[in-house]
Amino acid sequence: MTVAVRHDWTVAEVNALFALPFMDLVFQAQTVHRANFDPNQVQVSTLLSIKTGACPEDCKYCPQSARYDTGLEKERLLEVEKVLEEAKKAKAAGSTRFCMGAAWKNPKDRDLPYIEEMVKGVKALGLESCMTLGMLDQSQAERLAKAGLDYYNHNLDTSPEYYDQIITTRTYQDRLDTLDHVRNSGMKVCSGGIVGLGESANDRSGLLVQLANMPKHPESVPINKLVKVKGTPLENVDDLDEFEFIRTIAVARIMMPQSHVRLSAGREKMNEQTQALCFMAGANSIFYGCKLLTTPNPEENSDMQLFKKLGINREERHQDPTELEVDLPLGPITEDTDLFYDATARMS
């Protein structure tokens, strides 16, 4: 089945996909998936929080916001060698991409030398690299690209119409601008959203329209199911039905046929049958490991047990050797300087 890659979806069209009988929708998504990917391979990434807590943003779902009392302990920016130790562990456990996240609204220029060294070190291990650091301007995106960063993650979270019910400290256009900077720099885009925020079905369609109507689809599309955290404004929101979540995966696969659709946050509370249906619906990427930044994730061996039951293999990635010719960090960076500082003390 050949599917044209489209960038002109309407919300009405997407609503019609969601309204299909469940089996018909999943069959269509699986058919699209098989036309573009090996149906029994899943790309595996590991996500590490390189700076936790004290974020000035007010995202209502996030335990890392300084505005909410969630019991999360603030941490400073990790030293480069500690990050690379974790990257080595991730590679040994079978991950092919190492993702690093910092709880910032945006990185400051004094952050970037350390971030660049992390990227170079991860690349030298033969891993793909990804970062999520908040908003970027064009010059920052170009610096990260020059350091060798493969992917930059910046989620849209929800539809433009529902966005201000979830976040007020940055605009939807701010997010789109960052994604433009990332794309213009030559890096690959990782962008998706969160469902189960109390949004309407129309909002879920609107989110996918925003992603699929970009000039180029994101190479990676994480679909997160809200993990409710005590102390956040969304701790008591109604749970999203599992079938609605699977439908979201399926519709994302149909709309973005050549993107990796990542089964992301919320997977820890899904049983094996739900996860299997998500893979059937076209998910072909996961985060691997016991934590996604600050929220739980299934243990590595439970993932491998599920893969074995389903006959799924980890997707292999081979870096171009020329991409690995980077300078490794010169040594540990462990003391406060004008460049390395207690990032948790900064609120803007």
Stockholm file with secondary structure:
# STOCKHOLM 1.0

chainA/1-348         MTVAVRHDWTVAEVNALFALPFMDLVFQAQTVHRANFDPNQVQVSTLLSIKTGACPEDCKYCPQSARYDTGLEKERLLEVEKVLEEAKKAKAAGSTRFCMGAAWKNPKDRDLPYIEEMVKGVKALGLESCMTLGMLDQSQAERLAKAGLDYYNHNLDTSPEYYDQIITTRTYQDRLDTLDHVRNSGMKVCSGGIVGLGESANDRSGLLVQLANMPKHPESVPINKLVKVKGTPLENVDDLDEFEFIRTIAVARIMMPQSHVRLSAGREKMNEQTQALCFMAGANSIFYGCKLLTTPNPEENSDMQLFKKLGINREERHQDPTELEVDLPLGPITEDTDLFYDATARMS
#=GR chainA/1-348 SS CCCCCCSCCCHHHHHHHHTSCHHHHHHHHHHHHHHHSCTTEEEEEEEEEEECSCBCCCCTTCTTBTTSCCCCCCCCCCCHHHHHHHHHHHHHTTCSEEEEEECCSSCCGGGHHHHHHHHHHHHHTTCEEEEECSCCCHHHHHHHHHHTCCEEECCCBSCTTTGGGTCCSSCHHHHHHHHHHHHHHTCEEECCEEECSSCCHHHHHHHHHHHHTSSSCCSEEEEEECCCCTTSTTTTCCCCCHHHHHHHHHHHHHHSTTSEEEECTTGGGSCHHHHHHHHHTTCCEEECSSEETTEECCCHHHHHHHHHHHTCEECCCCCCGGGGCCCCCCSCCCSCCSSSCCGGGCCC
#=GC SS_cons         CCCCCCSCCCHHHHHHHHTSCHHHHHHHHHHHHHHHSCTTEEEEEEEEEEECSCBCCCCTTCTTBTTSCCCCCCCCCCCHHHHHHHHHHHHHTTCSEEEEEECCSSCCGGGHHHHHHHHHHHHHTTCEEEEECSCCCHHHHHHHHHHTCCEEECCCBSCTTTGGGTCCSSCHHHHHHHHHHHHHHTCEEECCEEECSSCCHHHHHHHHHHHHTSSSCCSEEEEEECCCCTTSTTTTCCCCCHHHHHHHHHHHHHHSTTSEEEECTTGGGSCHHHHHHHHHTTCCEEECSSEETTEECCCHHHHHHHHHHHTCEECCCCCCGGGGCCCCCCSCCCSCCSSSCCGGGCCC
//
